[in-house]
Amino acid sequence: MLIYQVLPDGTGKTISEAVLTPYLPILGMPFPEEVFPQAYQALYAQGRVRAIADVRAPDSGLSDCLVTFIEQWDIQSKMIVPIVHLLTSSEAESPVHKHLWGLLIVHQCRSPRQWSAFELDLMQQLAGQLSLALSQGQLLEYLEDRVNLRTAELTQANLALQQEIQDRKQVAKALSQSEAQLRLITNNLPVLIAYVDRHQRYRFNNQVYEQWLGQSPAEIDGQSVKTVISTADYNKTRPYIEMALAGEQVSYESELAFKDGTVHAVSVSYIPHIERDESGDAPGAAHVKGFFSLMSDISDRKAIERMKDELIAVVSHELRTPLTSIHTSLKLMATGRLGHLSEDGKQMLEVVDENTDRLVRLVNNVLDLQRIEAGEVTMDARECEVGELIAEAAEAMQSIAQQHNMVIKTQAVPLSVWADSDYIIQALTNLLGNAIKFSTPGNAIHLQVCPYMIKPVLPQNLPRHVADKLSVDKLSVDKWSADKLSADKLRPSLEPQTARRKPRAMALFSVQDDGQGIPTDKLNSIFERFQQVDSSDSRRKGGTGLGLTICRKIVEQHSGRIWAESKMGVGSCFYFTIPLSPSATEPIEQNQ
């Protein structure tokens, strides 16, 4: 009896054998030729069993060459039972596939033998057991392979986890070192640095808090802002805190009481901490988590500024009287009452008169600015009609506009504002004067007023750039046409930034020209004193560099804002806002 394995290429080999002496064994003999073509393999795979009583009988079905080949072992009779292996769907294309693994063969060498049904059934049972053993062996091998594969995967995952743990330890160490360095830097800066969460509680403070306020960072941590600073300081700070927690970047100047009782001037900046939520019902929505607070002591700078302002004021006062006298004398000489002048003398007198007039305006502007900044000016606010304000301003500048062959066009809706009419007209005339000086002769200056509301919106509606302190978005100059601008082309976008405040009803004033334009990097600095886009051009046209600064101070005294938008070679538009009167606010709020 032997077990013969059929290999995939059709050849085979004997892998196990039981033989009686003195017969020769077959085990170990190679069978290099294909002895089982595909057709025979298919028959045996279907369960074909052959029981040959006499291999030499004509009806044995064996070829002569095969009979001659097996005579060397004296084989007289043989029985062949297939060993069929059932492959599952993971091992074969069909759900169950019968695969011929090999043959279980019994040889009778002494004499021919008539095989009984019992012997045939026994052999089939043995073949079935062998097939089952093969399946179990392959299953065991498969499971061992899976275990080895899973073990390798777990080992790799464990190594990756260990590496991740190591990396996280290194990151934690680096963060700890970075935090220590940051703490060292912030503690040695002469600035109050803090982080305040959305509940107005301190979550980070530097050591300067202890130096200035007498409270250590450990004592302040977790405390609310209003318990750390005085009630008076908190009441002044609260509106700006609410603006920062609404998503606006805030900068302002204030005063702070130190632990020794002295009051110092401070410059404060709040930078909102905005994060985008990628989970929840509104992925990508922006939320304000808190804000960073930077506060620096500017008492020394303020003292120097006061000294400088006092010096300028004293000098200006001392200059005003002689300048007025000189200016009056020059005017008198120009009339010819003091004698006839030559043409060269008249031209020289005209130049001197113009420069003296410019110097008088400069002195007056300096004195006006000094009085406003010193708080010596009290705004006499009352209800005013915007139509009357712009009409008076336009009338005051009409003669100058005509000298430049220009017209001033006004447009306003019926509105009343809460303002000091004299100072608002002064601001408008300053803006109109600049527009006339820097515009092309023959064109128009547009002076308009319209209402708008600054509304609170949800944090997810925050604009990409919230650092702009204005409550309206900047005008996109890319949409401007190179043609002559109309008033509508210079109308700003009125989409408000986020605010957790009540809606504010404001009047928006605008003065538009078609002049040479202002570079983008100058749009903010032009409101500082003695700042000019082109100093040589301004001197030629009589500018003092203080007009826009005075405008800004006047508008800020009215709780408004002023800004400019421009495109080089196309024109500029100056905007400012002031609050509407209570009687004008109610109908606007009802219409929103």
PyMOL commands that set and color helices and strands:
alter all, ss='L'
color gray80, all
select helices_A, chain A and resi 38-45+58-60+64-73+117-188+208-213+217-220+225-228+231-245+299-334+343-373+386-403+421-437+459-461+477-479+488-490+520-522+525-527+535-541+547-557+582-591
alter helices_A, ss='H'
color red, helices_A
select strands_A, chain A and resi 2-6+12-17+50-52+77-87+97-108+191-197+202-205+250-257+263-277+285-297+382-385+407-412+416-419+444-454+504-513+562-567+571-579
alter strands_A, ss='S'
color yellow, strands_A
deselect
rebuild
show_as cartoon
